[in-house]
Amino acid sequence: MRKLTHDEISVNRSSLDQIHTVKKLPVYVLLNSIRSSYNVGSIFRTSDAVMIEKLILTGYTPHPPLPANLQNARAVISSESSSGKSLTSIKGKDSSLQQDQEFRMPTQTGNKDVLKTALGSTQSVKWEYIKNPIDAVKDLKSKGIKICALELTENSKPYYDPTLYNFPLCLVVGNEITGVSQEILDLCDYSIEIPQYGIKQSLNVAVAYGIAIFEMRKVFDSLVNVK
């Protein structure tokens, strides 16, 4: 066999100008205070690969830098306009956009380290920053969207059970150490888990997300007969 060249691979990939024509996976992904900017960047890249509906960054999750002319913006709302062009808008006052003292994360201007692993996917994936994850979850639930936590709970179901996924839905991904907060779990409709067969209790958060979201994409494609 022969490995494909970059140009050959690019022929079957969408460009930023074409991204609005891609059949999106109707899944909102909420990051609940992810600590590592590299994990966030990796999640952006995976989100581009499956083309999710939107990535919602909450708590002290690092977000991509704002454009230079919006360095003093008080909240990140969206990275994509209705025309599909990349932009960032502002809304309301949020004291959380001051530097996080525990993790030294410059949340007001964004974290450039996110871009290192995202490799341009912050431009193709629609994203939003909301300080309070509870507000984000409640807003989604008010729209009839089911909330699924990627977390080990007493009622967790295997991630590969296709009957779990009624789209659209929201997948909540938690902190690297503490996982999804109990406050958010109390609002979730159900939880999924990835079986472990070794001595560790869990996978890296970006790896676990990749496994779960690609399973959702597989289920969605089978439902709409997309190849």
C-alpha positions in Angstrom: 0.0 0.0 0.0 1.0 3.6 -0.5 0.5 6.5 2.0 -1.5 9.3 0.5 0.1 12.7 0.1 -1.2 15.8 1.9 -2.6 17.1 -1.4 -4.4 13.8 -2.1 -5.9 13.8 1.4 -7.0 17.5 1.1 -9.1 16.7 -2.0 -11.6 15.0 0.3 -11.6 17.6 3.1 -13.7 20.7 3.5 -12.2 24.2 3.4 -13.3 27.0 5.8 -15.3 28.4 2.9 -17.2 25.1 2.6 -17.6 24.2 6.2 -21.1 25.6 6.4 -22.2 22.9 3.9 -21.0 20.0 6.1 -23.7 17.8 7.8 -23.1 18.6 11.4 -23.4 16.2 14.3 -26.2 17.6 16.3 -24.3 17.5 19.6 -23.3 20.4 21.8 -20.2 19.7 23.9 -19.9 21.4 27.3 -16.4 21.5 28.9 -16.8 21.8 32.7 -13.6 23.5 33.9 -11.0 21.6 31.9 -7.6 22.6 33.3 -5.1 22.0 30.5 -5.1 24.2 27.4 -3.5 21.4 25.5 -6.5 19.2 26.3 -8.8 21.9 25.2 -6.9 22.3 21.9 -7.1 18.6 21.3 -10.8 18.6 21.9 -11.2 21.4 19.4 -9.4 19.4 16.8 -11.5 16.3 17.5 -14.6 18.4 17.4 -13.6 19.5 13.9 -13.1 15.9 12.8 -16.7 15.0 13.7 -18.1 18.5 13.1 -20.2 19.0 16.2 -22.8 21.7 16.5 -21.0 23.8 19.1 -18.3 23.7 21.8 -19.3 25.4 25.0 -16.4 26.3 27.3 -17.3 27.0 30.9 -15.7 27.7 34.3 -11.9 28.2 34.1 -11.6 26.2 30.9 -9.0 28.1 28.7 -10.5 29.6 25.5 -8.8 30.7 22.4 -7.4 34.3 22.2 -9.7 37.1 21.1 -8.9 39.2 18.1 -6.5 42.1 18.9 -9.2 44.7 18.6 -11.4 42.9 21.2 -8.8 42.3 23.9 -11.0 44.2 26.4 -14.2 42.3 25.5 -16.1 41.2 28.6 -17.3 37.8 27.3 -16.8 35.5 24.4 -20.1 34.6 22.8 -19.3 32.9 19.5 -16.5 32.2 17.1 -18.8 31.9 14.1 -21.4 34.2 12.5 -24.5 33.1 10.6 -22.5 33.7 7.4 -20.0 31.2 8.5 -17.2 33.8 8.9 -15.1 33.7 12.0 -15.8 36.4 14.5 -16.0 37.1 18.3 -18.8 39.1 19.9 -19.2 40.4 23.4 -22.0 40.4 25.9 -22.4 41.5 29.5 -20.1 41.9 32.4 -18.4 38.9 33.8 -15.9 39.1 36.6 -14.7 35.6 35.8 -12.8 37.0 32.8 -10.2 38.3 35.2 -7.1 36.1 35.5 -7.8 32.9 37.4 -5.5 32.9 40.4 -5.4 29.1 40.9 -4.4 28.2 37.4 -2.8 31.5 36.2 -5.0 31.4 33.1 -5.4 34.7 31.3 -9.0 34.2 30.6 -9.7 37.7 29.4 -7.4 37.7 26.4 -7.5 33.9 25.9 -4.9 31.3 26.0 -2.5 30.9 23.0 -1.5 27.4 24.1 -5.0 26.2 23.0 -4.0 27.1 19.4 -0.9 24.8 19.5 -2.9 21.6 19.6 -6.1 23.0 17.9 -4.1 23.5 14.7 -6.6 25.9 13.1 -9.8 24.1 14.3 -10.8 27.1 16.4 -11.8 28.7 13.1 -14.0 25.8 11.9 -15.7 24.8 15.2 -18.4 27.1 16.5 -17.6 27.9 20.1 -18.9 29.9 23.0 -17.6 30.8 26.5 -20.0 30.9 29.4 -18.6 31.3 32.9 -21.4 29.4 34.7 -22.0 25.9 33.3 -25.3 25.6 35.2 -26.6 28.5 33.1 -25.5 26.8 29.9 -27.0 23.5 30.8 -30.3 25.0 31.9 -30.5 27.0 28.6 -30.0 23.8 26.6 -32.6 21.9 28.6 -35.1 24.7 28.1 -34.8 23.9 24.4 -35.6 20.3 24.9 -32.0 19.1 24.5 -31.0 16.0 26.6 -27.9 16.3 28.7 -25.4 13.4 28.8 -22.4 13.3 31.1 -19.2 11.5 30.2 -18.7 10.3 33.8 -18.6 7.2 36.0 -21.8 7.3 38.1 -24.0 4.6 39.7 -26.2 4.6 36.7 -23.7 5.0 33.8 -24.3 3.1 30.6 -21.7 1.9 28.1 -20.9 4.5 25.6 -21.4 2.1 22.7 -25.1 1.6 23.4 -26.7 3.2 20.3 -30.1 3.4 22.1 -28.8 6.2 24.3 -28.3 8.8 21.6 -31.5 10.7 20.7 -30.3 13.8 18.8 -29.8 16.7 19.4 -28.1 16.2 22.7 -25.4 17.8 24.9 -22.3 15.9 26.0 -20.7 17.2 29.2 -17.0 16.6 29.7 -15.5 17.2 33.1 -12.3 18.3 34.8 -9.2 16.1 34.4 -9.1 15.3 38.2 -12.5 15.9 39.6 -14.6 15.0 36.6 -18.1 16.5 36.0 -19.3 18.4 39.1 -22.2 16.9 41.1 -24.1 20.2 40.6 -24.1 19.5 36.9 -24.7 15.8 37.2 -27.9 16.6 39.1 -29.2 18.3 35.9 -28.1 15.5 33.5 -30.6 13.1 32.0 -28.1 10.2 31.9 -24.4 9.4 31.9 -22.1 7.2 29.8 -18.8 5.5 30.6 -15.9 3.9 28.8 -15.0 0.4 30.2 -11.6 0.1 31.7 -9.7 -3.2 31.8 -6.4 -2.2 33.5 -5.5 -0.6 36.8 -6.5 3.0 36.0 -10.0 4.3 36.6 -10.2 6.6 33.6 -8.6 7.9 30.4 -7.1 11.3 29.5 -10.1 13.6 29.1 -9.3 14.4 25.4 -8.9 10.8 24.6 -12.1 9.8 26.3 -13.9 12.6 24.5 -12.6 11.3 21.2 -13.9 7.8 21.8 -17.3 9.0 22.9 -17.9 11.6 20.2 -16.8 9.4 17.3 -19.3 6.8 18.6 -22.0 9.4 18.5 -21.0 10.4 15.0 -21.2 6.7 13.9 -24.7 6.4 15.4 -25.9 9.6 13.8 -24.5 8.7 10.4 -26.3 5.3 10.5 -29.6 7.1 11.4 -29.4 9.6 8.5 -27.6 7.2 6.1 -24.7 9.5 5.6 -21.5 8.1 4.3 
